[in-house]
């Protein structure tokens, strides 16, 4: 009854966790494989317990067990291949693909082969042992093979993960690894003795239940499913893991010796359960980022003359911040680099604004975006001393006390200044460390080195932005020179007309020509003004919550519809959102004018307003000549690039700027 109760608890727990996963992402392969793997594992354990509880139905229940085990082996292999992998099918070998394709045959094998070919048990009521036939031996060999390949793929997934992604998946992998490990033990035992010892069922049930609970914990926590010879630091760290496992095995032997006094069967079962449970817990501890950091700090302090390999740290940080496509990506890499360099729980970047000289938080990693301003004395301290401020340092007690509010809100433990000559362009705020808050001169030297490198990268990024703005202003200057030339020509024409009017004002033919020239010149000036009136950028946007459709419709009604082009407006639904009415109207008018310019008298321009995937949209389309793929790819949205004969090439450039 105890075994049956334990198997029922295991099955119920597996059932709840499996359905919780499949309902979340039912179309993902790893979730489907996890679902079937967990249910078939529970079904196999429950079937074995029923074999002990109802030995008269041994054949029927064992058939259920074999079918469940075939599904279980195939499912866990698919899960191990696909879990946390984006290109899982390309990353597996030919042998594994063959195993996946042969999985249906494996299941058919468990269904079609007669049970007498699997096992025979003359005295099952007494011994609880099933002696394997040839079919049963092959079946257990395949189960063992599938389990070994599955656990190898789980290990490789764990190895290629790092940082927060490893933290998110480690308990799931440990839990599934526990299920596979007990299966490997169970099936290898069956092959070694060519028999299935049903007395090991309590061990299998206990370890499986612990592993399933570990998976459940992972679901609740992460909602799963990111020329001197010296010993390598990484190799030494791996040796620490071996030492821990060695001590664990020694303790397991002592425990097993003590359990002999409780009887051979009970002692063996309890020892095996505790052994697998201890192995799972030790694996979880070994994968702890905090423990890893403490071990590395201990090793570096006591086994090496220098705490850091500065060349390695410099190269790693350089690689991290190089080739970033945007200022935002650069700031993210800087915070990540500082966090990993000294092993802290979070980091944030504060930079000085050019307009008002205030320091604002521009990027935070595991730290809240704080709006509190640092006091002037803290800024002067960082600027004058150029120290790494440690809030636990006695020498900094006074400055820390005067800025306690800012330090507390920013969750600061270390503050690293970013210095350009004698100017403080910003600072890096670091949280408390994973291995404690004991820092020495080597930590400060490393942080100042990285700060110098980060300062250079930030300044270069800012210079790039300023250069881009300067190029845009240069473009505006070029355009202004063109406009001035056109306006000068127009003014010259009007001047000539006014000068000639004094002499020929009474000539009717001159009057007609003068009126025609004035009209033409005024039209040209009007065209120039229409193309330029959207060019200057507003100093700020007037954002307000309003109806986008009404704004667009008003802009459409302002358009001159002469020329025969058909204009249609359609609003899918009322769209309430935040926007600048004036700027959006300019964009819509510009797009419609472009559409008019490239369509003939029988053309059609369509304006649609609506909402899609939580985003408001305005679509302007026409059936004109269009643009070439080469123009779209290389020249679209660039100033002075146009496909129209009379265009200046600034309309779409202005739209994109808005």
C-alpha positions in Angstrom: 0.0 0.0 0.0 2.9 2.4 0.7 4.3 1.8 -2.7 0.9 2.2 -4.4 0.3 5.5 -2.4 3.7 6.9 -3.4 3.1 6.0 -7.0 -0.3 7.6 -7.0 1.2 10.8 -5.5 3.9 10.7 -8.1 1.4 10.2 -10.9 -0.9 13.0 -9.7 2.0 15.5 -9.4 3.3 14.6 -12.8 -0.2 15.0 -14.2 -0.6 18.5 -12.8 2.8 19.7 -13.9 2.5 18.2 -17.4 -0.9 19.9 -18.1 0.4 23.2 -16.7 3.2 23.1 -19.3 1.1 21.9 -22.2 -1.6 24.5 -21.7 1.0 27.3 -21.8 2.6 26.6 -25.2 0.9 23.6 -26.6 2.5 24.0 -30.1 6.1 24.0 -29.0 7.9 20.6 -29.5 9.7 20.6 -26.2 6.4 21.3 -24.3 4.7 18.4 -26.1 7.6 16.1 -25.5 7.7 17.1 -21.9 4.0 16.5 -21.5 4.1 13.0 -23.0 7.4 12.2 -21.2 6.1 13.1 -17.8 2.8 11.3 -18.2 4.4 8.1 -19.6 6.9 8.1 -16.7 4.1 8.4 -14.2 2.2 5.7 -16.0 5.1 3.3 -16.0 5.6 3.8 -12.2 1.9 3.3 -11.5 1.8 0.2 -13.7 4.8 -1.4 -11.8 3.1 -0.6 -8.5 -0.1 -2.3 -9.7 2.0 -5.4 -10.6 3.0 -5.7 -7.0 -0.4 -4.9 -5.7 -2.3 -7.2 -8.1 0.2 -9.9 -9.1 -2.6 -12.0 -10.7 -2.8 -9.3 -13.4 1.0 -9.2 -13.9 0.9 -9.7 -17.7 -1.7 -7.0 -18.3 -0.1 -4.4 -16.1 3.4 -5.1 -17.4 2.2 -4.6 -21.0 1.0 -1.1 -19.9 4.4 -0.5 -18.3 6.3 -1.5 -21.5 4.2 0.7 -23.7 4.5 3.6 -21.3 8.3 3.1 -21.2 8.6 3.1 -25.0 6.7 6.4 -25.1 8.8 7.7 -22.2 12.1 7.0 -23.9 11.1 8.6 -27.2 9.5 11.7 -25.5 12.5 12.4 -23.2 14.8 12.2 -26.2 12.7 14.7 -28.2 12.6 17.0 -25.1 16.4 16.8 -24.6 17.0 17.6 -28.2 14.6 20.6 -28.5 14.5 22.2 -25.0 16.0 25.7 -24.9 17.5 25.3 -28.4 16.5 27.5 -31.3 18.0 25.3 -34.1 17.8 21.9 -32.4 17.3 19.8 -35.6 20.5 21.2 -37.2 22.5 20.6 -34.0 21.9 16.9 -33.6 23.9 14.1 -35.2 22.8 11.5 -37.7 22.6 8.8 -35.1 20.2 10.8 -33.0 18.0 11.5 -36.0 17.8 7.8 -36.7 16.8 7.2 -33.1 14.0 9.8 -33.5 12.7 8.3 -36.7 12.8 4.8 -35.2 10.8 5.8 -32.1 7.4 4.7 -33.6 8.9 1.3 -34.4 10.1 1.1 -30.8 6.6 1.8 -29.6 5.1 -0.8 -32.0 7.7 -3.3 -30.7 6.4 -2.9 -27.2 2.8 -3.5 -28.3 3.2 -6.4 -30.8 5.8 -8.7 -29.2 4.2 -11.4 -27.0 4.7 -10.9 -23.3 6.2 -14.4 -22.9 9.1 -13.3 -25.1 9.7 -10.3 -22.7 10.0 -12.1 -19.4 9.0 -15.1 -17.3 8.5 -15.2 -13.5 7.9 -18.6 -11.9 7.8 -17.2 -8.3 6.9 -13.5 -8.6 4.8 -13.5 -5.5 7.8 -14.5 -3.4 10.8 -13.0 -5.2 9.3 -10.1 -7.1 11.8 -10.6 -9.9 11.1 -10.9 -13.6 13.7 -12.8 -15.6 14.2 -11.3 -19.1 13.8 -13.1 -22.3 15.6 -12.1 -25.5 12.9 -9.6 -26.4 12.9 -8.1 -22.9 16.7 -7.8 -22.9 16.7 -6.0 -26.3 13.8 -3.7 -25.0 15.8 -2.7 -21.9 18.9 -2.2 -23.9 17.0 0.3 -26.1 15.5 2.0 -23.1 19.0 2.4 -21.6 20.4 3.7 -24.9 17.6 6.3 -25.3 18.1 7.5 -21.7 21.9 7.8 -22.1 21.6 9.9 -25.3 18.9 12.0 -23.7 21.0 12.9 -20.7 24.0 13.7 -22.9 21.9 16.3 -24.8 20.7 17.7 -21.5 24.3 18.1 -20.4 25.3 19.8 -23.6 22.3 22.2 -23.3 23.5 23.1 -19.8 27.1 23.6 -21.0 26.3 26.0 -23.8 24.0 28.1 -21.5 25.4 30.9 -19.4 24.4 33.7 -17.1 20.7 34.3 -16.6 19.7 31.7 -19.1 21.5 28.9 -17.2 19.9 30.2 -14.0 16.5 29.9 -15.6 16.8 26.3 -16.9 19.1 24.6 -14.5 16.4 23.2 -12.1 14.4 21.9 -15.0 17.4 20.1 -16.5 18.4 18.8 -13.1 14.9 17.5 -12.5 14.6 15.8 -15.9 18.2 14.6 -15.5 17.2 12.9 -12.2 14.4 11.0 -14.0 16.8 9.9 -16.7 19.5 9.0 -14.1 17.3 6.7 -12.2 16.2 5.1 -15.4 19.8 4.5 -16.4 20.4 2.9 -13.0 17.2 0.8 -13.2 17.8 -0.5 -16.8 21.5 -1.1 -16.4 20.7 -3.1 -13.3 18.2 -5.2 -15.3 20.8 -5.8 -18.1 23.5 -6.7 -15.6 21.5 -9.4 -13.9 19.2 -10.1 -17.0 16.2 -9.6 -14.7 14.0 -6.8 -13.5 14.1 -6.5 -9.7 10.8 -5.1 -8.7 12.1 -4.5 -5.1 13.9 -1.5 -6.6 10.5 0.2 -7.4 10.4 2.2 -4.2 13.8 3.7 -5.1 12.6 4.5 -8.6 9.4 6.0 -7.3 11.1 8.2 -4.7 13.8 9.6 -7.0 11.2 10.3 -9.7 9.0 12.1 -7.2 11.9 14.3 -6.0 12.9 15.1 -9.6 9.3 16.0 -10.6 9.1 18.3 -7.5 12.3 19.9 -8.7 10.7 20.6 -12.1 7.6 22.0 -10.4 9.8 24.4 -8.4 11.4 25.5 -11.7 8.0 26.2 -13.1 7.0 28.3 -10.1 10.3 30.2 -10.0 11.0 30.9 -13.7 7.8 30.3 -15.6 9.8 28.4 -18.2 9.7 26.2 -20.3 18.9 34.3 -21.5 56.9 31.0 -19.7 55.3 29.9 -16.4 53.1 26.9 -16.0 50.0 27.5 -14.0 46.7 25.6 -13.4 43.8 27.1 -15.4 41.3 28.8 -13.2 38.4 27.1 -15.0 40.1 23.6 -14.7 40.7 24.2 -11.0 37.0 25.1 -10.5 36.0 21.9 -12.2 38.3 20.0 -9.8 36.4 21.5 -6.9 33.2 19.8 -8.3 35.1 16.5 -8.4 36.2 17.0 -4.8 32.6 17.7 -3.7 31.3 14.6 -5.5 34.2 12.5 -4.0 33.3 13.5 -0.5 29.7 12.9 -1.2 30.4 9.3 -2.4 32.5 8.7 0.8 29.7 9.9 2.9 27.3 7.7 1.0 29.4 4.7 1.7 29.4 5.5 5.5 25.7 6.0 5.4 25.2 2.7 3.6 27.3 0.9 6.2 25.1 2.4 8.9 21.9 1.4 7.2 22.9 -2.3 7.3 21.5 -2.3 10.9 18.0 -1.6 9.6 18.0 -4.7 7.3 19.5 -5.3 3.9 16.5 -4.4 1.8 15.4 -1.3 3.7 19.0 -0.1 4.0 19.6 -0.5 0.3 16.4 1.3 -0.7 16.8 4.2 1.6 20.5 4.6 0.8 19.8 4.6 -3.0 16.9 7.1 -2.6 19.1 9.4 -0.4 22.0 8.9 -2.8 20.0 10.2 -5.9 18.4 12.9 -3.8 21.8 14.1 -2.6 23.2 14.0 -6.1 20.4 16.2 -7.4 20.8 18.7 -4.5 24.6 18.8 -4.9 24.2 19.3 -8.6 21.9 22.2 -8.0 24.4 23.7 -5.5 27.3 23.3 -7.9 25.3 25.2 -10.6 24.8 28.1 -8.2 26.2 31.3 -9.6 26.8 32.7 -6.1 28.7 29.6 -5.0 30.7 29.6 -8.2 31.7 33.3 -7.6 32.8 32.6 -4.0 34.9 29.6 -5.1 36.6 31.6 -7.8 37.3 34.5 -5.4 38.8 32.0 -2.8 41.0 30.4 -5.5 42.2 33.7 -6.9 43.0 35.0 -3.5 44.9 32.0 -2.2 46.4 30.3 -5.2 47.4 33.1 -7.5 49.6 36.2 -7.1 47.1 38.3 -9.0 43.4 38.1 -8.4 42.5 38.9 -12.0 43.9 37.9 -15.4 43.8 41.6 -16.6 44.5 40.7 -20.2 41.6 38.2 -20.3 39.3 40.7 -18.6 40.3 43.5 -21.0 39.8 41.4 -24.1 36.4 40.1 -22.8 35.1 43.6 -22.1 36.5 44.9 -25.4 34.7 42.2 -27.3 31.5 42.9 -25.4 31.3 46.6 -26.2 32.6 46.5 -29.7 30.5 46.6 -32.9 27.3 47.8 -31.3 24.8 49.3 -33.7 23.2 51.7 -31.3 23.9 53.7 -28.2 21.3 51.7 -26.3 23.1 48.4 -27.1 26.4 49.9 -26.0 25.0 50.9 -22.6 23.5 47.4 -22.2 26.9 45.8 -22.9 28.7 48.1 -20.5 26.3 47.3 -17.6 26.6 43.6 -18.4 30.4 43.8 -18.5 30.7 45.6 -15.2 28.3 43.2 -13.5 30.2 40.1 -14.6 33.7 41.5 -14.1 33.5 41.7 -10.2 30.4 39.5 -9.8 27.7 41.9 -8.6 23.9 41.5 -8.6 23.2 44.5 -10.9 24.6 47.6 -12.5 23.4 50.9 -13.8 24.9 53.7 -16.0 24.4 57.4 -15.1 25.4 60.0 -17.6 25.6 63.8 -17.6 23.1 65.6 -19.8 24.4 68.4 -22.0 21.5 70.7 -21.6 21.2 71.1 -17.8 24.3 69.3 -16.5 22.2 66.8 -14.5 23.2 63.2 -14.1 20.4 60.8 -15.1 20.1 57.0 -15.1 20.2 55.9 -18.7 20.5 52.1 -18.3 19.9 49.7 -15.5 20.4 46.0 -15.2 18.7 44.4 -12.1 18.5 47.9 -10.6 15.4 50.1 -10.7 15.6 53.2 -13.0 16.1 55.9 -10.3 15.1 59.5 -10.9 16.7 60.8 -7.7 19.6 63.2 -8.4 23.0 62.6 -6.7 24.1 65.5 -4.4 26.6 68.0 -5.6 29.2 66.9 -2.9 29.0 63.3 -4.3 29.6 64.5 -7.8 32.6 66.7 -6.6 34.0 63.7 -4.7 34.0 61.5 -7.7 35.3 64.2 -9.9 38.2 65.3 -7.6 39.2 62.1 -6.0 38.6 59.9 -9.1 38.1 57.0 -6.6 35.9 54.0 -6.8 33.5 54.8 -4.0 32.8 51.8 -1.7 29.9 52.6 0.6 31.4 50.2 3.2 34.7 52.0 3.3 35.4 53.9 6.5 37.2 56.6 4.6 34.0 57.4 2.7 31.7 57.4 5.7 31.0 61.1 5.6 30.2 61.3 1.9 28.0 58.2 2.2 26.1 59.6 5.1 25.4 62.8 3.2 24.0 60.8 0.2 22.2 58.0 2.0 18.9 58.7 0.2 20.5 58.5 -3.3 22.6 55.4 -2.4 19.7 53.6 -1.0 17.3 54.3 -3.9 20.1 53.4 -6.4 20.9 50.2 -4.5 24.5 51.2 -4.7 27.4 49.3 -3.2 30.2 50.6 -5.5 30.2 53.8 -7.6 32.7 53.9 -10.4 33.4 57.4 -11.9 33.7 57.8 -15.7 36.3 60.5 -16.1 37.3 62.4 -19.3 40.5 64.4 -18.3 39.0 66.4 -15.4 35.4 66.1 -16.4 33.0 63.6 -14.8 30.8 62.5 -17.8 29.0 59.9 -15.6 29.4 57.0 -13.3 28.6 53.3 -12.9 26.5 52.1 -9.9 27.1 48.5 -8.8 24.9 46.5 -6.4 26.2 44.2 -3.7 28.4 41.3 -4.8 27.5 37.6 -5.1 30.5 36.6 -3.1 30.2 39.4 -0.5 31.4 43.0 -0.4 35.0 42.6 0.4 37.0 44.5 -2.3 40.7 45.4 -2.5 43.0 47.4 -4.7 42.9 44.8 -7.5 39.1 45.1 -7.8 39.4 48.9 -7.9 42.2 48.8 -10.5 40.1 46.5 -12.7 37.0 48.7 -12.3 39.0 51.9 -13.2 40.5 50.1 -16.2 37.1 49.1 -17.5 35.7 52.6 -16.6 38.4 54.2 -18.8 37.5 51.9 -21.7 33.8 52.5 -21.2 34.3 56.3 -21.1 36.1 56.1 -24.5 33.3 54.0 -26.0 30.6 56.3 -24.7 32.4 59.5 -26.0 33.0 57.9 -29.4 29.3 56.9 -29.6 28.3 60.5 -28.7 30.7 61.9 -31.3 29.2 59.6 -33.9 25.7 60.9 -33.1 26.9 64.5 -33.2 28.6 63.8 -36.6 25.4 62.4 -37.9 23.5 65.5 -36.7 26.2 67.6 -38.4 25.7 65.8 -41.6 22.0 66.4 -41.4 22.6 70.1 -40.8 25.0 70.1 -43.8 22.2 68.6 -45.9 19.8 71.3 -44.7 22.5 73.9 -45.6 22.9 72.4 -49.1 19.1 72.5 -49.5 19.0 76.1 -48.2 21.6 77.1 -50.8 19.4 75.7 -53.6 16.3 77.4 -52.2 18.1 80.7 -51.9 19.2 80.4 -55.6 15.7 79.7 -56.7 14.3 82.6 -54.6 17.0 84.9 -56.0 16.0 84.0 -59.5 12.3 84.7 -58.7 13.2 88.0 -57.0 15.3 89.0 -60.1 12.3 88.2 -62.3 10.0 90.4 -60.3 12.6 93.2 -60.2 12.9 93.2 -64.0 9.1 93.4 -64.3 8.9 96.3 -62.0 11.7 98.1 -63.7 10.2 97.6 -67.2 6.8 98.6 -65.9 7.8 102.3 -65.6 8.4 102.4 -69.4 5.9 99.9 -70.8 3.1 100.0 -68.3 0.6 101.4 -70.9 1.4 98.6 -73.4 -1.4 96.0 -73.3 0.9 93.2 -74.6 3.4 94.0 -71.8 0.6 93.9 -69.3 -0.4 90.5 -70.4 3.2 89.2 -70.2 3.8 90.8 -66.9 0.7 89.3 -65.3 1.7 85.8 -66.8 5.3 86.1 -65.4 4.1 87.3 -62.0 1.7 84.4 -61.8 4.3 81.9 -62.8 6.9 83.3 -60.4 4.4 83.4 -57.5 3.5 79.7 -58.3 7.2 78.8 -58.1 7.6 80.6 -54.8 4.4 78.8 -53.5 5.9 75.5 -54.5 9.1 76.2 -52.7 7.3 77.3 -49.5 5.1 74.2 -49.6 8.1 71.9 -49.8 10.0 73.8 -47.1 7.3 74.5 -44.5 7.8 71.1 -42.9 11.6 71.2 -42.8 12.4 72.9 -39.5 12.1 70.6 -36.5 9.9 71.6 -33.6 11.8 72.1 -30.3 9.4 69.6 -28.7 6.4 67.5 -29.5 2.9 68.3 -28.2 1.8 64.8 -27.3 -1.9 64.4 -26.5 -4.4 61.6 -26.2 -6.8 61.9 -29.1 -8.6 60.2 -32.0 -6.1 59.4 -34.7 -8.8 58.9 -37.3 -10.2 62.5 -36.9 -6.8 64.0 -37.2 -6.0 62.1 -40.4 -9.5 62.8 -41.8 -9.0 66.5 -41.2 -5.6 66.4 -43.0 -7.2 64.6 -46.0 -10.0 67.3 -46.3 -7.3 70.0 -46.5 -5.9 68.4 -49.7 -6.5 69.9 -53.1 -8.4 67.1 -54.9 -8.2 68.6 -58.4 -6.8 66.6 -61.2 -9.1 63.6 -61.2 -7.2 61.4 -58.8 -9.7 59.4 -56.7 -9.1 59.6 -53.0 -10.6 57.1 -50.6 -10.6 57.2 -46.8 -11.4 54.2 -44.6 -11.2 53.9 -40.8 -11.3 50.3 -39.5 -12.3 51.5 -36.0 -11.9 54.3 -33.5 -8.2 54.6 -32.6 -7.5 56.5 -29.4 -3.8 57.0 -28.8 -1.1 59.6 -28.0 0.5 61.6 -30.8 1.3 65.1 -32.0 -1.6 66.2 -34.2 0.4 68.9 -36.2 3.3 66.6 -37.0 1.2 63.6 -37.9 -0.9 65.9 -40.2 2.2 67.0 -42.0 3.3 63.4 -42.5 -0.1 62.4 -43.9 -0.3 65.4 -46.3 3.3 64.8 -47.5 2.5 61.1 -48.3 -0.7 62.0 -50.1 1.1 64.6 -52.1 3.7 62.1 -53.1 1.0 59.7 -54.1 -0.7 62.4 -56.3 2.6 63.2 -58.0 3.1 59.6 -59.3 -0.5 58.7 -60.3 -2.3 59.8 -63.4 -5.8 61.1 -63.8 -7.3 57.7 -63.4 -5.2 56.8 -60.4 -6.4 56.0 -56.9 -5.0 57.0 -53.5 -6.2 55.1 -50.4 -5.8 56.1 -46.8 -6.6 53.6 -44.0 -6.5 54.1 -40.3 -6.8 51.3 -37.7 -5.1 49.2 -35.0 -3.0 46.1 -35.5 -1.2 44.1 -32.8 -1.6 46.8 -30.2 -0.2 49.5 -32.5 -2.1 52.3 -34.3 -1.4 52.7 -38.0 -2.0 55.1 -40.9 -1.5 53.5 -44.4 -1.3 55.6 -47.5 -1.2 53.5 -50.8 -1.6 54.3 -54.5 -1.5 52.5 -57.8 1.2 54.7 -59.3 4.5 53.8 -60.9 6.2 52.9 -57.6 10.0 52.8 -56.8 12.7 50.4 -57.9 14.0 47.8 -55.3 17.5 49.4 -55.7 16.1 52.8 -54.7 14.1 51.4 -51.8 17.2 49.5 -50.4 19.8 52.2 -50.9 18.3 55.7 -51.3 14.9 55.8 -49.7 14.5 58.3 -46.8 17.8 59.9 -47.7 17.8 63.7 -48.4 18.0 64.9 -52.0 17.2 61.4 -53.3 14.0 61.3 -55.4 12.4 59.5 -58.4 10.3 62.6 -59.3 11.5 65.0 -62.0 10.5 68.1 -60.1 11.1 66.7 -56.6 13.7 67.9 -54.1 14.0 64.6 -52.3 13.2 65.9 -48.8 9.5 64.8 -48.3 10.1 61.3 -47.1 13.3 62.4 -45.3 11.1 64.8 -43.3 8.5 62.2 -42.7 11.0 59.8 -41.3 12.5 62.5 -39.1 9.1 63.2 -37.6 
